[in-house]
Amino acid sequence: MKRYLMTPGPTPIPEKITLSMAMPIIHHRTDEFKGIFKETVDLAKEVMQTKNDVIIFASSGSGAMEAAVSNVLNKGDKAITVNAGKFGERWGKIVKAFGAEAIELTYEYGDYAKVEDIEKSIKNSKNVKAVYIQASETSTGTFHPIDEIGLMLKKKYPEVVFVVDGITAYGAIDVKTDDWNIDIGITGSQKALMLPPGLALLSVSEKAKNVISKNKNNYFYFDILGEIGAKAGKFTPAVSLVIGLNASLKMILDEGLDNVFKRHEILAKATREAVIALGLELLSKRPANSLTAIKSPLNISSTNIILKMKEYGVDISNGQGYLNGKIFRIAHLGYFYKPDILMCISVLEMVLKKMGYSANFGEGIKRAMGILLDE
Ligand SMILES: Cc1ncc(COP(=O)(O)O)c(C=O)c1O
């Protein structure tokens, strides 16, 4: 059966990228690889819209999250963590794991962080060293107002290190690392970068580097300054994935960042409006353009919708935590185009009808076609 992967990571991989990784492996301490590595880092800076250093870990995205905590916070330091979903919750867990104090700002799943809450929390807590947040909270499909938060920090608390997990944002949504004052920006390979899992990227500002240089916490492999100082990774880099990353970043830049963001915006709009036309409800109050989280209609478990979609070869994602069975998530980040959305919406409509939800049958695909025809 033909498979259609519409999950928020891993995401489909373009043939060109797969082929680039199929070449015979080369040694990582050669000039050839050092050249590829340096070029890849430079391309990553362009995609992440930063002049800061960018490092690449051979790990999943959570490795970079861990590095951004262990390298920045000492035991006993205070940090604000925004918990508006499963990945925000992870920030709190990592901060605590390294003996620091997580001041958790908790929001209902689907809600987004408010700049004034963060400002108030820093003011009330005193000596906050860092703020940890997601750009796009993948468990709820929500985009936090990173621009507003970054600007507030720059104006009022310039000493606070601003750490943004942009794992389902970079390469899909316009995240301006430098303009938005992001000290540490994080992404992972298996999302909008259209690669297999296994790489985590991290941008580091001069301010963050200065804070890290005074750090006394324990870490070994996830050594940010050590990686910056190394020519092509401090340890053996994931050679083939780095070569794939080089191809992926070139694909993104060849299309043009603005075009890439626009494509994601249109696909997200078509998905959102199609499900609304079907009479379904979005989970998020501030939806991200990288994925759409949809509430399951009354009495139908989203787990069953997902299983039925799978019978057609279409893989979408369930809700996480207490949202399991209650929502389903359709991803449109990375290697996605208009026909992918049309396919997914029509299969969803057929599945819902078979399950007894026949309200507005045909209206979703009609709405999606209308949007995609115009844009
Ligand atoms: C926003 C966000 N943060 C962190 C992670 C964790 O990344 P990984 O599973 O690569 O460790 C994910 C993965 O889905 C994510 O979407």
The ligand as an ORCA input file, in Angstrom:
! r2SCAN-3c Opt
* xyz 0 1
  C       8.140     21.327     19.763
  C       8.905     20.065     20.010
  N       9.855     20.067     20.955
  C      10.578     18.981     21.217
  C      10.369     17.813     20.545
  C      11.182     16.623     20.896
  O      12.010     16.330     19.856
  P      12.633     14.869     19.730
  O      11.491     13.908     19.736
  O      13.332     14.956     18.402
  O      13.547     14.686     20.866
  C       9.397     17.748     19.563
  C       9.118     16.495     18.841
  O       8.070     16.271     18.309
  C       8.638     18.908     19.277
  O       7.708     18.907     18.326
*
